[in-house]
Amino acid sequence: MELSRRTFTTLSVLTATAAAGFSRPASAATGTATPPTADGAAHSVTFDKYSMLVDGERVVLWSGEVHPFRLPSPSLWRDVLQKLRAHGYNAISIYVSWNFHSPAPGVYDFTGVRDLDLFLRTAAECGLYVIARPGPYINAEVDAGGFPGWLTVTPGTARTSNATYLSHVDEYLTAVNEIISRHQYTSGDGTVVLYQLENEYASYVTSATGKDYMAHLYAKVRADGIDVPLFHNDKGRNGYWVPGAFSTGDESGRYLYAFDGYPSPSATPYDWGYYGGTVGSQASPDTPGFIAESGGGWFDPWGGAPFGGKGYAAVRASRDAAFERRQYLTHLANGIKIHNVYMTYGGTSWGWLPAPVVYTSYDYGAALDEGRGLTEKLVPMHQIGQLLASAPELAKLDKAADVTVSGLKVYHLTHPDTGAHVYVVRNDTSTPVTSPLPFTLAEGAGVTAPVTVGGKDAKLIAAGLKVGRTTVAYSTVQPMLGVSAGRRDIVVFAGRAGEAAQAAFSCDGEPKAVVLDGAATASCADGLLTVSTELAGLVRVSVDDSLLVLFADDAASARLWRHDTPSGTVLVRGPALLRTARLEGATAHLEGDTVTEADLEVWAPRGVREVMWNGRPVRVRTTDSGSLAATRALPGVAPVRLPALTGWRHRAENPESEPGFDDADWTVADKASSYSTTAVPAGGPVLFADDYGFHYGDVWYRGSFDDASGLDSVGLAYITGTQGLLMAWLDGKPLGTHRMPVPTSAQSTTGTWTATATFAVPDELRTTGGHVLSVLVRRMQHDEDGGARDSHKAARGLVSSSLTDVTWRIQGLRTADSDPVRGPLNCGGLYGERHGWHLPGAEASGAEGWEPVSFPVSAQRQGVDWYRTSFRLAVDHDVDASIGITLTDDATRAYRVQLFVNGWNMGQYINDVGPQHTFAVPNGILRTRGRNTLALAVLCDGTAPAGPGAVELTLLGSAAGGVRVAPVESPELPSGR
């Protein structure tokens, strides 16, 4: 029969309410997910073969990877973490990058944008568990895989039990663990619940060297006071470094096996876990299934063959919301109970942070984009995360009898104690499939109902599963959450718009039911009330005034927000984001974001009669749904107007190329040996930049020699990594620019290829007497060391030259001389960088040598040119506007740009390579209400105009709300070097 806005009195619904004659279960059985906090109380963190156990209660960790170092604005950490918590995540995973904190041996900086203590405090305040991954090696597409530059010039093989390497590791771990240890959930002063040893350490698995190394790390971490469970993340499900693989001297069973998995979006999801497949499935049967990195996107390489980066919009399109549902629900079906999505917020590899294989943006195609914008990929995470918080039975499931359904793959699981049945139903074809599925009810009876799954999609459905305090007899649509508010229990089901949805409950008695919104049909037979609908917006059915059943399509589910408070759970509908909820007396204080004008509806505990939104009262009415509601009560975001970038000034650079330049204070390159994996040419000298303390960015060489009379050409061998280049001048005359060839597939795995630039010497320079060869090398950072072969020690800079009897001097920016606020990864060795031209204090207006200029630039020259301007922003106080800088030009013009905003290096643009054109600048570094400086350092090969075509500000997204942002310290004083 069709239900309308009238009651019917022939049905009853079995719910766990006092009105139906049932007592309310204890909170542990109702799915009340109390967020973790730094509450000062000691907690136990253990595990068994099913799941993590926190204070004896089962917890499925639903985690997202976030890297604090890729968001250099501490205020915005809260923004990202609040967004993840609101969307169903109960945990985050973080790398700590050693190079980000250590400019020199024995020097460690955890202040400012590197304040790990602040980040961990913020995570606890946002109610998130933390999986800590401090390395020492992290890979992560960062310079040297996270190893500091100074480690490249130390003896001994890294990632082994070499004594010298371990001494540096111990020093680093002492510094980072002093912070992590005091934020453990076990102590009550933080929410860290897991700690990773090393990273994808596939080398030396069977050797004594590898086992000794892992044992050393384990002992060191425990000695530093880390008492939460430890783990290592296997690069694939290989069974590497399982419990017992190395000696821990610890019989307490506090070590887990984890693995990483990055399936192709075109491949059928793998059975990674306990219940399918063969390799590694039973590698660690006594620990819970644990994916430390489940691909939530993929990194994008520089454009051009053979890599051909397409941009992160393409990545996000290929790994979309349906991809997430298929992959992650398959993982849950295979017993994965610790699930971390890499990345969930990618952020920005600013400065010289990125490894050579990637460009500046690390958006990753993640659920939260680089500009902190919400994408459709958050919807499945929201739905699954809320369900895991509402249905504790999902934390303990065994494989059940196989179920065969035409056209669909079905994983059947059951709870060994309660008898609840769970079905993950997956469609591996490209067209929707509707097929009858036989459900096993909790009482042992059976029922068959049609289940629809879209093409290349999946859903989790269940029978006899308790969602909040309501037991669902069965459903053909995925449960999302269950809460209690006031006198009602609320259960929400969610799925694709237009799909048929059916949910059934046990009948007993004659309740009253009302369809409050939408259309639905109901039937009652054999003790089951079955409510059916087509997903469209939000369909509401009220039963007996004690149960509210909501059917939400994806768009509607994305506007439903659960927030647990000490005074009870609040469910909110309407805004684009709910950040916080606080109950004080009769008032619910809500904070969040809106983008467009929105309704506000609140289900709250009894006694709450008033609502405040972002500090302002909202006039609400009581609804038939038992909520407080106001139509179109929340305003949209005010327009954000961005100024044009004008008033540019220009200054030519590279005095180092001139023969009369004074290089007397430069370092003489006269070393005869090196710890680099690159061989020193016979007869030397060592020309590698790292050996002279220049670990990041550009490096200059000046070679002095006496006789060029017979010199037809000059050959220069060099190494930079992907997309690096070399520029040369002889006696101030440009010889040309050579670009590092794109590597072959074999070279791209080693990163150690050497190129040779050969330049003809002009006739007029073939003379006797003193000559100077000036060389600028744009290095693209150190290789990662994923294979534990010391790849990070491959040389950067010049390797050798065809000249004889030459004295080489070298200059760059030593990390010891780097900006102490922005850190060693911010700048390299360009003259302008060494003299502060990128800093706010180096005012272009009226400064000596700076001349007005307009874009596009027409002049051509080989070398370095700087452009500066300033601009003011006046974004409303209550608007969170994410802003970027976009460069556009004819793609054939060969030049590259470093972008400095208020002195912070926000990335590198290569005009004729791409694919990145827009560079996100985080608020805090960007003054959204005030004056900003923008400096561009341009390297041009002389074949194209020495400057960009167009530069403009771009609005990446905006919302009314956001978090309060404190300015990031941006010193104005130049370095004077």
N, C-alpha and C positions, 0 to 999 in steps of 0.2 A: 504494500500500500504506500501511497505517497504521503509524506509528512508535511504538514504546513504549520502555520502559527496557531495550532490548536493542540490541546492535550489529547492523549489517548490513555486508556486505563485497562488495557488487556495484557500489559507486559510488566515485567519487573527485571531489574538489573542487579546482578550480584556485584557489589562493590564493598570495599573495606571501609564502610562508614557506619557510624553508630545508628543511623536511621534504618539501615538494613539489618541491624542486629549483630553487627560484627564489631569487635574491639579494634582500636587503632593499634597497629603493630609498632614495635620500637623503631626509632628512626633509622637504625642500621638496616632494617629490612624494607624501608620505604623508598630508598633512592635519594634521600636527602643528602646532597653533596656539599658538605661544609667545606668551603675553600680553606686551604692551608694558610697559616699566617705565622709570623714570628711572635708566638704567644708566650714565650718564656718558659713553657712547660716541656719537659723531656718527652720525646716520642720514640717509639720503636719503628724501625724500617727494616723489614725482612721480606722473604718471598718463599713460595713453594713452587711446584711445577705448573700451577695454574696462573699465578699473578703475583704482583707486589702485595705485601701486607703492611699496612700502615696502622699502627696501634691495634694490630690483629684484624683489621677490616680489609677486605679485598678492594684494590684500586686498579683499574685499567688506566695506565698513563697514556693520555691522548695528547701528544706533544708536538710542538712546532719549533723548528730551528730558527734562531735569531742570533745575529752576531753584533754585539754592542759596538765593536770597532768599525762596523760598516754604517753606523749612524752617529756621526760625531757631534751630537747635540743631546746631552744627558736629559734635558726636559722631555724630549720626544721619545725616550725609552718608555716612559709611562704611557704615552699615546699608543704605541705599538702593542705593549703588553695588555693594556685595557681592551684593545680591539680583539686580541686573541682570546682573552678570558671571556669576553662577551659572546664570542662565536664558538664557544664550546670546548676550547682547549683547557685542560687542567694542568698542563705542564709546558715548559719550554726547555730546549736544549741549546747550550751556548758553547762555542769555541772561545778559548782565550789564545790570542796570537802572541807568541813570545816576542816577535820582532816589534810589535806595537808598543811594548812596555820596556824594552831594554836597548838603549842606544849604545851601550858599551858593557863589557864584562863587569859584573858587580854593581851595575847601575840599573835600578828598576823604578819605574814611574807608574803609579796607580792613582794619579790625580787628574782633574779636569775631564777631558773626554775619555780618559783611560781609567776612570774611577770605578773599578770593579765592585768595590764595597757598596757604592751607591746603586749600581745596577742590581745587585742581589737584594738590597733592601727594597728597591722598587718592585722587584718580582714578588717578594713576600707581601708587600702592601697590595699588590694586584691579585693576590690569591692564587699564585701559580707555583707548582712544584718546579724544581730546577734540576736538570741533568747537566752536570759540569763536565766539560771536555777541554782541559787545559793543555793537552799535548803530552809531551813536549813538541811533537810534530803533529800538525793538523791538516796539511794539504790544502783543501778549501779554496784552491785557485788564488792563493795569496803568495806574495814574494817568498821564495825559498820554502814554501809550505809552512810558513810561520817561523822558521828559524831566523834569528837575528843576523844581520849582515856580517857582524864581526865573527860569527861562528864559521864563516867560510874560510877564514885564515887561521884556523886552529888545527892542530894535528889530530890524528885518529879518525876512524870512520864513525860517522854519526849513526844513530839508531842501532848501535851495538853495545857490547859491554866494555868498550874501550875506556880506560880509566880517565883520560883527559876529557872525553865527551861527557862521561857520567859526572865528572866534577862540575861542569857547567850546568848540566841538567839538574843536579842536586841544588845548586845555587838558585836556579829559576824556580824549581818546585818549592823550595823553602819560602820564597817571596810570594808566590801565588797561593800556595796552600795556607799560608798564614791568614789570608783573606777568606778563602773558601771554607776552611775548617770552622770558622766562627759563624758561618751561615748555614750550618747543617740543621736539618729538621730534627735530628736526634737530640740536639742541644736546646731546641726551642728558640734559637736566635735567628733562624732563617728557614728556607724551604728546600735546600739542596738535599735530594734523596738518592742520587746516583752519581758516580764519579768514574770517568773513563781513563784507562791506562793506554797510552799510545793511540795510534790511529791507523786502521787498515794495514797492519803490520804483517804482510804476507811473506816477507823474506825471513830467512833464518828460522823457519818454523820448527824444523827438526834438528837444528844445530844447538850445541851447547852455548854458543855465543848468544843466540836469540833467547834461549831459555834463561840464561843468566841475566840478560838485559831485562826481560819481563819480571823476573824475580826481584831484581834490584828496584825496579819502579814500584812494585807492590809493597816491598818493605819500606821504601822511602815514604810513600804516601801514607801508609799506616803510622809510621813514626812521626809524621807531621800532624797527626791527630784526625785524619779522615777515617771515620768509622761507619759511614754508610756503605752499602754494597758497591763493589767495584766491578768493572767489566772492560772488555776490549771489543771493538767492532771489526769483525771479520769483513774483508773486502767483498766477499760473496758468501753464500751459504756453503762454506767449505769444511767447516768443523775445525778451523784453526783457533788455537788458544782457548779451548774449552776448559772447564774446571778440571784440574789435575794435569794439564799440559805442562805446567812448570811448578816449581816448588814455591809455595807461599809462606810456609811455616805457620799457617793459620788454618786450623781445622774447624772454624766456626761456620763454614759454608756461606761466606759473604762475597762470593764472586760469581758472576753470571756470564753466559755466552750471549753475544749479540752479533748481528751481521747487517750489512748494507745491501740494498737492492734498488737498482735503477732500470726498470723494465722499459723496453721500447713502447711507445704509444701504439704502434701497429701490431704488437705481439699480444697473444692471449695471456692474461695474468697468470703468473707462476704460482704453483702451490708451495710457497715458502713458509714453512712452519712445521707442525707436528703431524698433520693429518694427510699429507699428500707428498708426492715426489719421493726422491731417494737420497740425493746428495745432502748430507748434513742434517736431515730431518730429525734424526735421533741423536745428534751430536751431544746434546746436553739435556737428557730427558727429565732431569730433576729441577730445571730452572724454567721460568716462563718464556714463551716465545717473545723474542725481542728484536725488532728491527730498529737499529740505531739511526739509520738513514734510509727512509723510503722516499723515492724520487717524487718530489712535488713540483718538478720542472726540470730544467737543465741549463747549464751555463752556455752562453753564446760566444763563439769565437770571433776574432776579427774578420771582417768581410774579405772577399777575394778567394780565389782557388788556392789550395784544395779545400779549405775549411768552409768558406762561404757563409759567415754569420748573417742571419736574416733579420735579427732584431727580436726583442722579447715578446712582441705581439704574436709573432709566429710560434714561439715556444708555448705561449699560453693557449693558443688555439689548438695545438696538437696534444696538449696535456690539460684538457679542460675539466669541467666539473664531472662529466660522465666518466672520464678517465679516472678521476679520483675515486668515484664510487666503485668502479669495477676493481681497481687495485686494492683499495683500503678495506673494502668489505671482504674481499677474498683473503686478505691478510687476517682479518678477525676470524674468518671461517677456518683458517688454518692454525688457530691457537695463538696468534700474536696478541699479547696483552700489554706489551710496552711498545708503543708505536710512535715513532718520531718522523715528521715530514721535513725533508730537506729540499728546498728552503720553504719556510712559511712567510718570512719577510727577508728578502735578499739584501736590499739596501745598495750601498755604493762603495766600490773599491776606490776610494778617493786617494789623491796623491800618488805615491809610488807603491801603493799596496798591492795592485794586481800582479799575479804571475803573468809571464809573457803570453800565455794562451788566451787571455780574455782582455776585453776592454774595460772601461771604467764602470759602467753600469753592471750591477750584480742583481738586477731585478729578478732573474731566474725564472720568469714566468710564474712567480709564486702567487699564492692566494691574496697576499697583501702586496701591492705593487711598490715600486721604488719610491713613489711619492706618497706612500702610506695610504693609498686609496684602496677601498674595498672592491674586490672583484667577485664575479659569480662563483669563483672557485671556493670562496668561503662558505657557500651555501651547504654543500655536502658535509664539510667539516663541522659546521654549526649543527646540522641535523644529527650526525653521528655522535658528536661530543655531548650534546644534550641528552641523547638517548643513553649513553654510557653512564652519565651522571644520574639518570632516573631509574635505571634497571640494573641493580647490582648483580643479578643472576648472570649477566653477560660476562662477568669476570671468572666464572667457573663453568666451563663447558667441556663435554666429552663428545667424541665422534659418535654419531648414532647411525641407525640403519640407512643404507643408501636409498635415495628417492630418485626415481627416473621420471622426467617430465619432458614431453616432446618439445624440442627446440630450445630448451633451457638447461643450463648447468645448475644443479642444486647441491648445496652443502647442507647437510642435516646434522645438527648438534643438539645435545640435551644436557640439562643441568642434573648432575647425579643425585642431588638431594631433593630438589623440588619437583622434578619431572617436567619442567618447562622445556619446550621445544623451540629451536631457533633454526630458521632456514635462510641461507644467503642464496639468492636466486640471481643468476647472471645470464645475460644474453650476449653471445659472442658474434652474432651476426649484425648486419647493418640496418636491419628492419625490425620494427617492433614485433614482439611475439606475445600472444595471449594463449595460455595453456592451463588446463586444470591441474591443481596441485593437491595431493592428498595430505591433509594435516592430521597429525596425531595430537589429540587433545590431552590435557593434563590428566584427565580421568581415565585415559586409555582408549576412549572412543575415537572414531575417525570421522572426518568430514572433508569433502572435496569442494574447492572453490577456484574460480578462474583467477589467474595471476597474470598481469600485464607487465612486461619489462621492455623499455625502449631499446632501440638499436645501440649496441656497444655500451650497455648500461647494466646496472645491478641494483638490487634492493635487499634489505634485511627485513624479514617478516617473522612472526612468531606465533606460538600457541601456548596458552597457559603462562605467559610471561607477565610478571608484575611490573607495571610502569608507574612509578610513584606508588600510590596506594591502591591503584586499580589493576585488577587482573584482567587481561585481555584474553578471551577464549581463543580467538585467532584473528588475524588480520591479513588482508592481501595488500596492504599499504604499510609503509614503514612507520612504526611508532617513533615519535621524536622526543617527547618529554611528558612527565607526569608530575604535577605539583598539587599542593593543597593550599587554598586561599579562602579565608573566611570559613563558611560552612560547606564549601564545595571542594570536591576533588576534580582536577582538570587533567584530561589526557589529550595529547595532540598527536595527530598523524600527518605525515608530510610526504609529498611526491611531486611528480611532473604534472604540470597543468594539462587537463584533458584526459588523464588516465582514470579508469574506473577504480574506485576504492571501496573496500568493504571491511568493516570491523564488527566483531561479534563478542557478545558478553553473555554470561549465564543468566537465565531468567528465573525469577522466583518471586511470585506475588504480582501485584498490579500497580507498578509505578506510573507516574505521569511523565510524559515526554513532550517536548516542544522543539520544533525547528525554529531557531531564532534568526538564522541568516542562511541563504542559499536554498538548494533543493536537495532532498534526500528521500529515500524509501526505506521502509523497515518491514521485517517479517519476524515472526516468532514461532519456532517449531523445535521440538525435541529439546526443550530447555535452553534454547539459544535465541537471543535477540540479535538480529543481524541488521546493521544499518549500512546502506549503500549510497554512494554519491559519485559524482564526477568532479575531480579536483578542479576548482575554479575559485580563486580568491580564498576566502575563509568561510567555510560552512560550519554552522554551530548547531549542535543538538543538545538540549538540556534534558536530563533524565532525573525525575523525582526531586528536582531542585537540589540534588546532592552530588550529581555528576554532570560535568560539562564536557562533551566530546567535540573537539575541533578538528576539522580536516583542512589542511593548508596546502596550497600549491607552493612551489619553490619561492615565488616572489613574496607570498604572504608569510611563509615560514621565516624568511629573512628579516621580517619586522617583528618577530616574537622574541622577547628577551627575558630570560630567567635570571634572577639575582637573589642569592641566599644571604639573608641578614641574621644577626643574632636574635631578632624578634620574629623571624619567619621568612618564608619565601615570597618574593614579589614577581609577578609575571606582567610584563609590559608589552603592549602592541602599539606600533605606529612610527616611532622615530627611526632614523637611519642607524642609530647606535645608542645603546644604553651603557654608559660607563660605570656609574655607581648608583646604588640605592641605599637610602638610610631612612629608618623609621624612628620618628620621635613623637611619642604620644599619638595623636590622631592624624599626624601628617606624614606623608611619604615624600621625602626629598630625593628627587631624581636628577641626575646629570647625564647629558649625552649630546648627540649631534643630530642635526637635520640638514638635509640638502634641499628638499622641496617642502612646501607646506604639508603638514602631516597631522593625522588624528593622534590623540593620546588616550590610551585605555589601560587601566591598571587593575589587576587583581591582587589584593593585599590581605593581610590578616585582619580579622575582625577588629573593629574599633577605629580603623583608618578611614577618615572621611574627607581629608583634604590632600591636595597634591601640589607640590612645588616643582617646577621644571627650570633647571639652571638658575635657581634662586628667585624665580618669579612665580607667583601663585597662578594656578590654572583653575578656572571655574568648571567643575565637573558635575556630572549627574550620575545617579545610580541606574544601572541597566538591568535588563532581564537576565543577563549573563552573570550577574553578581559582581560586576566590575564598576569602577568609577571611570567615566569616559567624557571626552570633549572632542567635538568634531572640528577638524582643521584648526586646532588650537595652537599648533607649533609652527612658527614661521619658517620659511625657507631661508637660504643663505643670501645675504646681501651681495650685489654685484661687486666683483673685484676688478679694479681698473689698474692696469700696469702701464707705466710710462714708456715712451720710446727711449732707446739708448742713443743719446746724442752727446755732443761736446767731447768727442774723442781726441786724444793727443797721442803722438807717435814719437818714438825714439829708437834709432838704430843702435844695435849692440855689437857684440863680438869684437872688442878691441884686441882680444887675444890673437886674432888672425893677422894683426899688423906686425911688421918686422921690428919696429921700435918699441913694442910693448915690453914693459919691465916685468920679467918673470923671475927675478932674483929670489923671491921668497917662495917660489914653487918648490915642490919636492922633486929631488933628482931621482929618476927611476933607475936605480942601479943594483937592485937585488938580484941575486943569482939563483935563488930557489924559491919554491912556493908549495903550499899545501893544496893547491888547486888540482882538480882532476884533469885539467888541461896541461899538456906537456909544455915545459919551458923550452923555446927553440934553442938549438945548439948555439952556444956562445952568448945566449941571453941578449939583453937583460930581461928581467921580468917586467912586463908592461901592464899586467893585469891591475885594474883599478882597485879591486878589493885589497890587494896586498899593501896598498898605500893608504888605506883607511877611507876610501871613497866607495861607499856601499850603495848609494841610491842616486838615481837621476843621471844627468849628463856629466861627462868628464872631458876635460881638455888636455891635449898633449902639445908640447912644443919641442921639436927636434932641431938642434943646432948642428950644422956641419959646414965644412970649409969649401968643398969643391963640387960644383954642379956642371962642370964643363963637358963632361961626357955623359950626362944624365938624360936619357931619352924619356924615361918614365919612372914613376914611383909606384911600388906595390905595397899595399897595407893589408895585412891579415887582421881580422877582428871578429869578435863574437858579441852579439847583443841579445839574442833571443828574437822571437817573431816580431817583425815590423820595425826592428831597429835600423839605424842608418849611421853613415859616416860622412862628414864634410871635410874637405882638405883645402888648404891655401899654401902656396909657396911664395914667400916674401910678400905676403899680402895679396897675391893674385889668386883668385879662386880656381882650383883645379877641377872641382866638380863634387857631386854628391853621389854616394853609392848606397843603395838600400839592401839590407839583408834579404836575400832571396827567401821566398816562402819555402819552408822545409818540405822535403818529401815525407811520406807517411812514416818511414823508419826514423828520420831525423826528428820528427815531431814528438816521438816517444822518448827520445834521449835529450833533446834540447841542447846538444853540445856541438852543433854544426858550426864550422868556421867559413867565413866568406873572405874573398880577397878583392879589394878594390884596386884597380890599376888605372893610374892617371898619366896622361902624356904631359911632359914638361915643355912649356912654351920655349921657343928658340931664344927669346931675349933673356931668359932666366938661366940659360946654360953657361954660367960664368964661374970663374974662380972667385975666391973671397968668401966671406961669411954669408950663410943662408939659414933661413928658419922655415921649417915645415910645421904649420899649425893644423891640428886635427881635432875636430869635435866629434865625439861619439855619443849618439843617443842610445843609451842602454835601456832595455825593456825588462829589467829586473832579473832576479835569479830564478833558475829552474826549480821546480818542485822536486822532491826526493821520494816519490811514492814507491820506488823500487828499492829504497835503502841502499843506493849505490853512490852516495855522496854527490848526486847530480847538482845539488845546490852550490857545489864548489866549482862548477864549470866557470871558466874565466869570463869576465865582462870587460869590454874595452879593447884596446889594441893587443894583438898577440905578437906580431913581428912586423918588420918592414924590410924592403929591399935595400935600404940605405946601409952604408957601412960608415964606420967612424963617426957616429952621430951620438950626441948627448941628449937624452930625453928628460924633459921635466913634465910633471903631471899636476893637474889641479882639478879639484871638484869641491864638494862640500862634505867635510868629515862629519860623521854623526855626532862627534863630541862638540862640534860647533853649531849644531842645528838649533832651530828655534825650540826652546824648552817647553813652550805651550803647545805649539802645533805638532811637535815631535819630529823624529828623524825622517819619517816617510813623506814629509810635506814638500821638501825642496831638493833640488840637485845642484849641479855646479855651474849653471849659466852665470855670466857676469852679473846680470840683473838680479838674479836670485841671491847671489853672494853679497850684493849691495842693497838689498831691500826694495827693489823696484816693484815687487809684488805686494808690498805691505801698504796698509792704509796711510801710514805716515809719509810715504813717498808721493806727496801730492803732485799731480801732473800740472795743475793750473799754476803757471808762473815759474815752474821748476826749470832749471837750466837744462837745455838740450831737448825739451819736449815741445813739439810743434803741432798745431791743429791739423786734423786729418779727417776725411770723410770716407765712409765705406760705400761701394767697394773700392779697395785699394788698386791702383794701376801700376805702381812702380815695381820693378823686378830686381832682386838681388839674392845672392846666395848668403845665407847667414841667419842671424837672429834679429827680430824686430819686436818691439814692445808697443802695446796700445793700452791706454788707460782712460777710464771715464768714471764718473760717479752718478748715482741716481738715488732718488728718494722714493720710498714706498709709504703708503698711508692706508694699510689694510685695517678694517674695523677691528676693535679690540676683541669682539666676540666671534671673529671669523678665523678659522684655521685654513689658510691658503697655502697650498704647496706650489712652489714656483721653481721653474727651471730656466736655463739659458740655452737658446737654440741657435746653432750656426748653420747657415746654408750657403751653397756656392756651386759653381760648375764643378761636377765631380771629376773632371779631368785635371784640375789644378792640383799640383803636388805640394802641399804644405801641411803642417800639423801645428796644433795650438795646445798650450797648457792654460787652463782657466783658473784664475785666482779670484776668489770672492772674499773681500775683507782679509786678504792675506792667506786664505785657505785654498790649497790646490784641489779643486773639485773635479779634475779629470783631464784626460788627453783626447783630443779630437784629431783624427787623420782624415782630411777632406777627401782624398781619392781612394780611401779604403773603406771607411765606415765599419759597421752600419750605424753607429751612434751619432745622432745630431743634437739631441737634447740632453742636458746635464742637470739633474736634480740638485738643488741646493737646500739643505735642511734649515728650517727656521731655527733661529738661535745664532747660527753662523750668518744667515741672511737676516737683516733687521727689517722685519715687515712693517715697522713703524719707525722710519728714520733713514739715515743716509748710509749708503753702501758704496764700496769701491769695487770696480771690476778691472782686472789687469789680464791681458792676453800676451803670452810669450809665444811668438810664432817662429817656427823653423821652416825656411823655404829653400828649395834646391836651386833656385835661380831660373827655372823654366816657367814659372808662373808668378803672378802678382804676390808680393810678400805680405799678404794679409788676407783676412776673410772677406767674403762678399757681403754677408748680412749677419748681424747679431741682434737678437731680440729676446725679451723676457717672455716666458710661456707659462700660462696657468695650467698646472697639472691636475688640479682639483681643489675644491673648497667645500667647507661645511660650516654651518653655524654651530659653535661649540668648541671642541678641541680641548687642549690642556694649556695651562699657563706656561709660557716658554720664557726661560731666562736667557739673556744674551750669553753666547759662548765667548769667552775671553779671546780677544783678537788684538794682540799688541801691535803698536804702530811703529816702534823704533826699528830701523833697519839694522842688519847684523854688522855692517861696516867692514865686511871681509871682501 
